[in-house]
């Protein structure tokens, strides 16, 4: 019979850790809780940041400014060239083709200019030319020789395609012939006025009074008095 002193019972020793797990002590548990709270705080902060972040202003592309319209200049017609005949006291009488805006002085220059001794004041060199016109410059004449009324008139003459203003008299006002606007034909309706005198009247325009006719070659007091009641300068 065995001895009761030799028989002892030994209780088995158990591991307080769960099987295959980590021993959760109070310190470890507190650390895990703190870590979870920190992680949650970070996540919440990021969510609030992105939710409250204002949307960026949209980018608006503006079209380039439209240039202001500019007025288109109207086309101006180009005057047709003119063919005129230059005669009398010039270096090279003959026909010349000039621009549509040429004047009597341009025709004289094309003909080589005036001859020596010719008075250029007998011709109004500023007068505009027209197609088919004749520009006649009186030749230099010896003293005490009275020029005849024959031959072409001094200055610009010919047929103008457009009607002269003022009717056939070319500037008659109330039955009076206007010395400043009448055509050569209108002036020749006056007594004693032929082509040469009419051209001389035109060449010495303008006139302030009828008495200014005294500067026209060949006009004396008798001729002026004869015309005084028939002409006007207004």
Secondary structure, DSSP 8 states (H G I E B T S, - for coil): ---TTT---------SS-TTS----HHHHHHHHHHHHHHHHHHHHHHHHHHHS----------------------------EEEEEEESBSS-EEEEE-TT-BHHHHHHHTT-B-TT--GGGS-TTSB--TT-EEEE-----TT----S-SS-SEEES--SS--TTTTTTSEETTEEETTT--HHHHTTSTT--HHHHHHHHHT---SSGGGGGGSTT--HHHHHHHTTTEE--
